[in-house]
């Protein structure tokens, strides 16, 4: 499902559909990516992964960015997607 996860309650979506359908793991490109810090971008990835990633392929890592997004935010997003789930949880709750 290609959805705007940050326009919805991603945790509720996860409770209802985690493990049943696959999600395109959109990170908020209107607020977090252009205006957040690198730490906030990593936390956003952590939030999506906690809510939707059950380790069986139900979440597709994704990041769409524009010219106004700081390169360090894009780097932080990709680093967080590549991080093992257990390590991401230790670092970013």
Backbone as XML, in Angstrom:
<?xml version="1.0"?>
<chain id="A" units="angstrom">
  <residue number="1" name="UNK">
    <atom name="N" x="0.851" y="-1.166" z="0.000"/>
    <atom name="CA" x="0.000" y="0.000" z="0.000"/>
    <atom name="C" x="0.900" y="1.233" z="0.000"/>
  </residue>
  <residue number="2" name="UNK">
    <atom name="N" x="0.667" y="2.129" z="-0.924"/>
    <atom name="CA" x="1.386" y="3.397" z="-0.985"/>
    <atom name="C" x="0.527" y="4.425" z="-0.264"/>
  </residue>
  <residue number="3" name="UNK">
    <atom name="N" x="0.877" y="4.725" z="0.954"/>
    <atom name="CA" x="0.057" y="5.614" z="1.773"/>
    <atom name="C" x="0.915" y="6.716" z="2.375"/>
  </residue>
  <residue number="4" name="UNK">
    <atom name="N" x="0.280" y="7.795" z="2.780"/>
    <atom name="CA" x="0.973" y="8.856" z="3.502"/>
    <atom name="C" x="0.860" y="8.522" z="4.980"/>
  </residue>
  <residue number="5" name="UNK">
    <atom name="N" x="1.810" y="7.766" z="5.469"/>
    <atom name="CA" x="1.734" y="7.230" z="6.823"/>
    <atom name="C" x="1.677" y="8.305" z="7.892"/>
  </residue>
  <residue number="6" name="UNK">
    <atom name="N" x="2.290" y="9.453" z="7.651"/>
    <atom name="CA" x="2.318" y="10.491" z="8.670"/>
    <atom name="C" x="1.066" y="11.366" z="8.652"/>
  </residue>
  <residue number="7" name="UNK">
    <atom name="N" x="0.149" y="11.090" z="7.726"/>
    <atom name="CA" x="-1.161" y="11.752" z="7.721"/>
    <atom name="C" x="-2.187" y="10.903" z="8.463"/>
  </residue>
  <residue number="8" name="UNK">
    <atom name="N" x="-1.756" y="9.736" z="8.923"/>
    <atom name="CA" x="-2.636" y="8.799" z="9.618"/>
    <atom name="C" x="-1.989" y="8.411" z="10.943"/>
  </residue>
  <residue number="9" name="UNK">
    <atom name="N" x="-2.675" y="7.656" z="11.710"/>
    <atom name="CA" x="-2.124" y="7.095" z="12.946"/>
    <atom name="C" x="-1.387" y="5.811" z="12.572"/>
  </residue>
  <residue number="10" name="UNK">
    <atom name="N" x="-0.082" y="5.938" z="12.319"/>
    <atom name="CA" x="0.701" y="4.805" z="11.821"/>
    <atom name="C" x="0.684" y="3.632" z="12.799"/>
  </residue>
  <residue number="11" name="UNK">
    <atom name="N" x="0.618" y="3.917" z="14.087"/>
    <atom name="CA" x="0.564" y="2.829" z="15.070"/>
    <atom name="C" x="-0.755" y="2.059" z="14.964"/>
  </residue>
  <residue number="12" name="UNK">
    <atom name="N" x="-1.856" y="2.774" z="14.760"/>
    <atom name="CA" x="-3.146" y="2.094" z="14.593"/>
    <atom name="C" x="-3.158" y="1.277" z="13.302"/>
  </residue>
  <residue number="13" name="UNK">
    <atom name="N" x="-2.609" y="1.828" z="12.241"/>
    <atom name="CA" x="-2.508" y="1.095" z="10.976"/>
    <atom name="C" x="-1.708" y="-0.183" z="11.199"/>
  </residue>
  <residue number="14" name="UNK">
    <atom name="N" x="-0.604" y="-0.075" z="11.946"/>
    <atom name="CA" x="0.211" y="-1.252" z="12.243"/>
    <atom name="C" x="-0.546" y="-2.299" z="13.033"/>
  </residue>
  <residue number="15" name="UNK">
    <atom name="N" x="-1.306" y="-1.871" z="14.034"/>
    <atom name="CA" x="-2.083" y="-2.830" z="14.830"/>
    <atom name="C" x="-3.103" y="-3.573" z="13.966"/>
  </residue>
  <residue number="16" name="UNK">
    <atom name="N" x="-3.660" y="-2.878" z="12.999"/>
    <atom name="CA" x="-4.695" y="-3.497" z="12.164"/>
    <atom name="C" x="-4.125" y="-4.345" z="11.028"/>
  </residue>
  <residue number="17" name="UNK">
    <atom name="N" x="-2.994" y="-3.929" z="10.442"/>
    <atom name="CA" x="-2.576" y="-4.545" z="9.194"/>
    <atom name="C" x="-1.163" y="-5.118" z="9.164"/>
  </residue>
  <residue number="18" name="UNK">
    <atom name="N" x="-0.362" y="-4.895" z="10.198"/>
    <atom name="CA" x="1.011" y="-5.408" z="10.223"/>
    <atom name="C" x="0.998" y="-6.918" z="10.011"/>
  </residue>
  <residue number="19" name="UNK">
    <atom name="N" x="1.834" y="-7.378" z="9.089"/>
    <atom name="CA" x="1.918" y="-8.803" z="8.803"/>
    <atom name="C" x="0.862" y="-9.305" z="7.834"/>
  </residue>
  <residue number="20" name="UNK">
    <atom name="N" x="-0.059" y="-8.428" z="7.438"/>
    <atom name="CA" x="-1.135" y="-8.835" z="6.533"/>
    <atom name="C" x="-0.988" y="-8.232" z="5.143"/>
  </residue>
  <residue number="21" name="UNK">
    <atom name="N" x="-0.458" y="-7.006" z="5.076"/>
    <atom name="CA" x="-0.205" y="-6.357" z="3.794"/>
    <atom name="C" x="1.140" y="-5.637" z="3.872"/>
  </residue>
  <residue number="22" name="UNK">
    <atom name="N" x="1.692" y="-5.306" z="2.714"/>
    <atom name="CA" x="2.972" y="-4.594" z="2.667"/>
    <atom name="C" x="2.729" y="-3.098" z="2.491"/>
  </residue>
  <residue number="23" name="UNK">
    <atom name="N" x="3.575" y="-2.318" z="3.148"/>
    <atom name="CA" x="3.476" y="-0.866" z="3.080"/>
    <atom name="C" x="4.713" y="-0.279" z="2.431"/>
  </residue>
  <residue number="24" name="UNK">
    <atom name="N" x="4.494" y="0.790" z="1.679"/>
    <atom name="CA" x="5.551" y="1.625" z="1.139"/>
    <atom name="C" x="5.903" y="2.574" z="2.269"/>
  </residue>
  <residue number="25" name="UNK">
    <atom name="N" x="7.096" y="2.477" z="2.824"/>
    <atom name="CA" x="7.456" y="3.163" z="4.065"/>
    <atom name="C" x="7.763" y="4.633" z="3.924"/>
  </residue>
  <residue number="26" name="UNK">
    <atom name="N" x="6.797" y="5.395" z="3.526"/>
    <atom name="CA" x="6.942" y="6.838" z="3.325"/>
    <atom name="C" x="7.316" y="7.557" z="4.623"/>
  </residue>
  <residue number="27" name="UNK">
    <atom name="N" x="8.353" y="8.378" z="4.553"/>
    <atom name="CA" x="8.716" y="9.266" z="5.658"/>
    <atom name="C" x="8.176" y="10.653" z="5.300"/>
  </residue>
  <residue number="28" name="UNK">
    <atom name="N" x="7.677" y="11.367" z="6.259"/>
    <atom name="CA" x="7.001" y="12.651" z="6.046"/>
    <atom name="C" x="7.869" y="13.615" z="5.246"/>
  </residue>
  <residue number="29" name="UNK">
    <atom name="N" x="7.537" y="13.787" z="3.969"/>
    <atom name="CA" x="8.323" y="14.644" z="3.078"/>
    <atom name="C" x="7.884" y="16.101" z="3.113"/>
  </residue>
  <residue number="30" name="UNK">
    <atom name="N" x="6.788" y="16.396" z="3.828"/>
    <atom name="CA" x="6.312" y="17.774" z="3.909"/>
    <atom name="C" x="6.834" y="18.504" z="5.143"/>
  </residue>
  <residue number="31" name="UNK">
    <atom name="N" x="7.141" y="17.744" z="6.205"/>
    <atom name="CA" x="7.572" y="18.387" z="7.447"/>
    <atom name="C" x="8.911" y="17.849" z="7.958"/>
  </residue>
  <residue number="32" name="UNK">
    <atom name="N" x="8.991" y="16.540" z="8.155"/>
    <atom name="CA" x="10.181" y="15.952" z="8.780"/>
    <atom name="C" x="11.403" y="16.060" z="7.873"/>
  </residue>
  <residue number="33" name="UNK">
    <atom name="N" x="11.295" y="15.616" z="6.629"/>
    <atom name="CA" x="12.469" y="15.636" z="5.751"/>
    <atom name="C" x="12.998" y="17.046" z="5.485"/>
  </residue>
  <residue number="34" name="UNK">
    <atom name="N" x="12.154" y="18.020" z="5.139"/>
    <atom name="CA" x="12.720" y="19.341" z="4.849"/>
    <atom name="C" x="13.049" y="20.187" z="6.077"/>
  </residue>
  <residue number="35" name="UNK">
    <atom name="N" x="12.328" y="19.999" z="7.180"/>
    <atom name="CA" x="12.471" y="20.912" z="8.316"/>
    <atom name="C" x="12.977" y="20.260" z="9.598"/>
  </residue>
  <residue number="36" name="UNK">
    <atom name="N" x="12.972" y="18.935" z="9.661"/>
    <atom name="CA" x="13.428" y="18.241" z="10.859"/>
    <atom name="C" x="14.942" y="18.139" z="10.913"/>
  </residue>
  <residue number="37" name="UNK">
    <atom name="N" x="15.421" y="17.647" z="12.035"/>
    <atom name="CA" x="16.852" y="17.378" z="12.187"/>
    <atom name="C" x="17.134" y="15.956" z="11.712"/>
  </residue>
  <residue number="38" name="UNK">
    <atom name="N" x="18.403" y="15.631" z="11.578"/>
    <atom name="CA" x="18.773" y="14.257" z="11.217"/>
    <atom name="C" x="18.250" y="13.279" z="12.267"/>
  </residue>
  <residue number="39" name="UNK">
    <atom name="N" x="18.316" y="13.660" z="13.539"/>
    <atom name="CA" x="17.809" y="12.793" z="14.613"/>
    <atom name="C" x="16.304" y="12.582" z="14.483"/>
  </residue>
  <residue number="40" name="UNK">
    <atom name="N" x="15.568" y="13.622" z="14.116"/>
    <atom name="CA" x="14.119" y="13.483" z="13.927"/>
    <atom name="C" x="13.801" y="12.592" z="12.735"/>
  </residue>
  <residue number="41" name="UNK">
    <atom name="N" x="14.625" y="12.654" z="11.701"/>
    <atom name="CA" x="14.434" y="11.776" z="10.543"/>
    <atom name="C" x="14.671" y="10.321" z="10.929"/>
  </residue>
  <residue number="42" name="UNK">
    <atom name="N" x="15.724" y="10.059" z="11.692"/>
    <atom name="CA" x="15.971" y="8.689" z="12.160"/>
    <atom name="C" x="14.823" y="8.214" z="13.048"/>
  </residue>
  <residue number="43" name="UNK">
    <atom name="N" x="14.329" y="9.091" z="13.905"/>
    <atom name="CA" x="13.208" y="8.730" z="14.781"/>
    <atom name="C" x="11.952" y="8.426" z="13.965"/>
  </residue>
  <residue number="44" name="UNK">
    <atom name="N" x="11.734" y="9.153" z="12.877"/>
    <atom name="CA" x="10.576" y="8.898" z="12.019"/>
    <atom name="C" x="10.666" y="7.517" z="11.383"/>
  </residue>
  <residue number="45" name="UNK">
    <atom name="N" x="11.856" y="7.153" z="10.931"/>
    <atom name="CA" x="12.049" y="5.804" z="10.388"/>
    <atom name="C" x="11.783" y="4.773" z="11.478"/>
  </residue>
  <residue number="46" name="UNK">
    <atom name="N" x="12.303" y="5.023" z="12.675"/>
    <atom name="CA" x="12.069" y="4.103" z="13.792"/>
    <atom name="C" x="10.595" y="3.935" z="14.086"/>
  </residue>
  <residue number="47" name="UNK">
    <atom name="N" x="9.853" y="5.027" z="14.045"/>
    <atom name="CA" x="8.408" y="4.961" z="14.306"/>
    <atom name="C" x="7.706" y="4.081" z="13.275"/>
  </residue>
  <residue number="48" name="UNK">
    <atom name="N" x="8.019" y="4.286" z="12.008"/>
    <atom name="CA" x="7.402" y="3.488" z="10.945"/>
    <atom name="C" x="7.795" y="2.022" z="11.082"/>
  </residue>
  <residue number="49" name="UNK">
    <atom name="N" x="9.056" y="1.778" z="11.336"/>
    <atom name="CA" x="9.511" y="0.386" z="11.448"/>
    <atom name="C" x="8.904" y="-0.309" z="12.651"/>
  </residue>
  <residue number="50" name="UNK">
    <atom name="N" x="8.816" y="0.367" z="13.785"/>
    <atom name="CA" x="8.184" y="-0.244" z="14.969"/>
    <atom name="C" x="6.730" y="-0.591" z="14.683"/>
  </residue>
  <residue number="51" name="UNK">
    <atom name="N" x="6.047" y="0.300" z="14.000"/>
    <atom name="CA" x="4.621" y="0.102" z="13.747"/>
    <atom name="C" x="4.350" y="-0.953" z="12.685"/>
  </residue>
  <residue number="52" name="UNK">
    <atom name="N" x="5.207" y="-1.056" z="11.654"/>
    <atom name="CA" x="4.846" y="-1.860" z="10.484"/>
    <atom name="C" x="5.801" y="-2.989" z="10.122"/>
  </residue>
  <residue number="53" name="UNK">
    <atom name="N" x="7.022" y="-2.965" z="10.602"/>
    <atom name="CA" x="8.022" y="-3.954" z="10.189"/>
    <atom name="C" x="7.993" y="-5.158" z="11.115"/>
  </residue>
  <residue number="54" name="UNK">
    <atom name="N" x="7.539" y="-6.281" z="10.582"/>
    <atom name="CA" x="7.537" y="-7.504" z="11.393"/>
    <atom name="C" x="8.623" y="-8.477" z="10.936"/>
  </residue>
  <residue number="55" name="UNK">
    <atom name="N" x="9.493" y="-8.009" z="10.038"/>
    <atom name="CA" x="10.606" y="-8.839" z="9.595"/>
    <atom name="C" x="10.272" y="-9.817" z="8.486"/>
  </residue>
  <residue number="56" name="UNK">
    <atom name="N" x="9.042" y="-9.764" z="7.962"/>
    <atom name="CA" x="8.646" y="-10.712" z="6.916"/>
    <atom name="C" x="8.454" y="-10.047" z="5.561"/>
  </residue>
  <residue number="57" name="UNK">
    <atom name="N" x="8.895" y="-8.815" z="5.427"/>
    <atom name="CA" x="8.785" y="-8.143" z="4.139"/>
    <atom name="C" x="7.557" y="-7.269" z="4.007"/>
  </residue>
  <residue number="58" name="UNK">
    <atom name="N" x="6.924" y="-6.915" z="5.102"/>
    <atom name="CA" x="5.712" y="-6.114" z="5.056"/>
    <atom name="C" x="5.947" y="-4.625" z="4.988"/>
  </residue>
  <residue number="59" name="UNK">
    <atom name="N" x="7.210" y="-4.215" z="4.842"/>
    <atom name="CA" x="7.525" y="-2.790" z="4.789"/>
    <atom name="C" x="8.643" y="-2.574" z="3.779"/>
  </residue>
  <residue number="60" name="UNK">
    <atom name="N" x="8.414" y="-1.660" z="2.851"/>
    <atom name="CA" x="9.398" y="-1.348" z="1.818"/>
    <atom name="C" x="10.035" y="-0.005" z="2.170"/>
  </residue>
  <residue number="61" name="UNK">
    <atom name="N" x="11.352" y="-0.007" z="2.370"/>
    <atom name="CA" x="12.066" y="1.227" z="2.702"/>
    <atom name="C" x="11.931" y="2.204" z="1.546"/>
  </residue>
  <residue number="62" name="UNK">
    <atom name="N" x="11.591" y="3.449" z="1.883"/>
    <atom name="CA" x="11.362" y="4.439" z="0.847"/>
    <atom name="C" x="11.611" y="5.823" z="1.399"/>
  </residue>
  <residue number="63" name="UNK">
    <atom name="N" x="12.110" y="6.699" z="0.550"/>
    <atom name="CA" x="12.304" y="8.096" z="0.936"/>
    <atom name="C" x="12.232" y="8.931" z="-0.333"/>
  </residue>
  <residue number="64" name="UNK">
    <atom name="N" x="11.315" y="9.859" z="-0.370"/>
    <atom name="CA" x="11.183" y="10.755" z="-1.512"/>
    <atom name="C" x="11.580" y="12.146" z="-1.058"/>
  </residue>
  <residue number="65" name="UNK">
    <atom name="N" x="12.470" y="12.786" z="-1.775"/>
    <atom name="CA" x="12.960" y="14.079" z="-1.321"/>
    <atom name="C" x="12.965" y="15.092" z="-2.451"/>
  </residue>
  <residue number="66" name="UNK">
    <atom name="N" x="12.978" y="16.340" z="-2.046"/>
    <atom name="CA" x="13.045" y="17.458" z="-2.980"/>
    <atom name="C" x="14.314" y="18.254" z="-2.762"/>
  </residue>
  <residue number="67" name="UNK">
    <atom name="N" x="14.459" y="19.309" z="-3.524"/>
    <atom name="CA" x="15.688" y="20.105" z="-3.474"/>
    <atom name="C" x="15.862" y="20.825" z="-2.141"/>
  </residue>
  <residue number="68" name="UNK">
    <atom name="N" x="14.781" y="21.022" z="-1.392"/>
    <atom name="CA" x="14.894" y="21.744" z="-0.118"/>
    <atom name="C" x="15.286" y="20.849" z="1.056"/>
  </residue>
  <residue number="69" name="UNK">
    <atom name="N" x="15.385" y="19.541" z="0.825"/>
    <atom name="CA" x="15.734" y="18.634" z="1.919"/>
    <atom name="C" x="17.234" y="18.640" z="2.167"/>
  </residue>
  <residue number="70" name="UNK">
    <atom name="N" x="17.652" y="18.861" z="3.416"/>
    <atom name="CA" x="19.078" y="18.826" z="3.728"/>
    <atom name="C" x="19.661" y="17.434" z="3.446"/>
  </residue>
  <residue number="71" name="UNK">
    <atom name="N" x="20.804" y="17.374" z="2.794"/>
    <atom name="CA" x="21.412" y="16.078" z="2.488"/>
    <atom name="C" x="21.635" y="15.215" z="3.732"/>
  </residue>
  <residue number="72" name="UNK">
    <atom name="N" x="21.935" y="15.847" z="4.886"/>
    <atom name="CA" x="22.167" y="15.056" z="6.097"/>
    <atom name="C" x="20.884" y="14.356" z="6.559"/>
  </residue>
  <residue number="73" name="UNK">
    <atom name="N" x="19.716" y="14.924" z="6.247"/>
    <atom name="CA" x="18.461" y="14.262" z="6.599"/>
    <atom name="C" x="18.227" y="13.030" z="5.730"/>
  </residue>
  <residue number="74" name="UNK">
    <atom name="N" x="18.518" y="13.160" z="4.451"/>
    <atom name="CA" x="18.360" y="12.017" z="3.546"/>
    <atom name="C" x="19.321" y="10.908" z="3.957"/>
  </residue>
  <residue number="75" name="UNK">
    <atom name="N" x="20.559" y="11.271" z="4.265"/>
    <atom name="CA" x="21.536" y="10.285" z="4.715"/>
    <atom name="C" x="21.058" y="9.600" z="5.989"/>
  </residue>
  <residue number="76" name="UNK">
    <atom name="N" x="20.520" y="10.361" z="6.932"/>
    <atom name="CA" x="20.036" y="9.792" z="8.196"/>
    <atom name="C" x="18.903" y="8.802" z="7.953"/>
  </residue>
  <residue number="77" name="UNK">
    <atom name="N" x="18.005" y="9.124" z="7.024"/>
    <atom name="CA" x="16.893" y="8.219" z="6.709"/>
    <atom name="C" x="17.428" y="6.899" z="6.177"/>
  </residue>
  <residue number="78" name="UNK">
    <atom name="N" x="18.326" y="6.958" z="5.202"/>
    <atom name="CA" x="18.842" y="5.716" z="4.626"/>
    <atom name="C" x="19.658" y="4.913" z="5.633"/>
  </residue>
  <residue number="79" name="UNK">
    <atom name="N" x="20.421" y="5.586" z="6.469"/>
    <atom name="CA" x="21.169" y="4.868" z="7.512"/>
    <atom name="C" x="20.217" y="4.175" z="8.481"/>
  </residue>
  <residue number="80" name="UNK">
    <atom name="N" x="19.121" y="4.832" z="8.832"/>
    <atom name="CA" x="18.147" y="4.224" z="9.749"/>
    <atom name="C" x="17.441" y="3.040" z="9.100"/>
  </residue>
  <residue number="81" name="UNK">
    <atom name="N" x="17.145" y="3.128" z="7.800"/>
    <atom name="CA" x="16.518" y="1.991" z="7.113"/>
    <atom name="C" x="17.462" y="0.795" z="7.073"/>
  </residue>
  <residue number="82" name="UNK">
    <atom name="N" x="18.754" y="1.044" z="6.920"/>
    <atom name="CA" x="19.720" y="-0.055" z="6.827"/>
    <atom name="C" x="20.065" y="-0.667" z="8.179"/>
  </residue>
  <residue number="83" name="UNK">
    <atom name="N" x="19.796" y="0.035" z="9.254"/>
    <atom name="CA" x="20.141" y="-0.428" z="10.597"/>
    <atom name="C" x="19.261" y="-1.621" z="10.995"/>
  </residue>
  <residue number="84" name="UNK">
    <atom name="N" x="19.859" y="-2.660" z="11.584"/>
    <atom name="CA" x="19.034" y="-3.772" z="12.083"/>
    <atom name="C" x="17.966" y="-3.255" z="13.048"/>
  </residue>
  <residue number="85" name="UNK">
    <atom name="N" x="16.787" y="-3.858" z="13.014"/>
    <atom name="CA" x="15.666" y="-3.395" z="13.842"/>
    <atom name="C" x="16.028" y="-3.296" z="15.316"/>
  </residue>
  <residue number="86" name="UNK">
    <atom name="N" x="16.746" y="-4.286" z="15.825"/>
    <atom name="CA" x="17.098" y="-4.298" z="17.246"/>
    <atom name="C" x="17.988" y="-3.111" z="17.607"/>
  </residue>
  <residue number="87" name="UNK">
    <atom name="N" x="18.951" y="-2.809" z="16.740"/>
    <atom name="CA" x="19.850" y="-1.679" z="16.994"/>
    <atom name="C" x="19.098" y="-0.358" z="16.896"/>
  </residue>
  <residue number="88" name="UNK">
    <atom name="N" x="18.215" y="-0.241" z="15.930"/>
    <atom name="CA" x="17.425" y="0.975" z="15.781"/>
    <atom name="C" x="16.575" y="1.219" z="17.024"/>
  </residue>
  <residue number="89" name="UNK">
    <atom name="N" x="15.989" y="0.172" z="17.571"/>
    <atom name="CA" x="15.169" y="0.314" z="18.775"/>
    <atom name="C" x="16.010" y="0.743" z="19.971"/>
  </residue>
  <residue number="90" name="UNK">
    <atom name="N" x="17.214" y="0.197" z="20.091"/>
    <atom name="CA" x="18.093" y="0.590" z="21.195"/>
    <atom name="C" x="18.446" y="2.069" z="21.116"/>
  </residue>
  <residue number="91" name="UNK">
    <atom name="N" x="18.728" y="2.536" z="19.908"/>
    <atom name="CA" x="19.174" y="3.915" z="19.728"/>
    <atom name="C" x="18.039" y="4.932" z="19.732"/>
  </residue>
  <residue number="92" name="UNK">
    <atom name="N" x="16.900" y="4.543" z="19.170"/>
    <atom name="CA" x="15.837" y="5.527" z="18.932"/>
    <atom name="C" x="14.495" y="5.111" z="19.511"/>
  </residue>
  <residue number="93" name="UNK">
    <atom name="N" x="14.519" y="4.228" z="20.484"/>
    <atom name="CA" x="13.300" y="3.823" z="21.176"/>
    <atom name="C" x="12.423" y="3.048" z="20.310"/>
  </residue>
</chain>
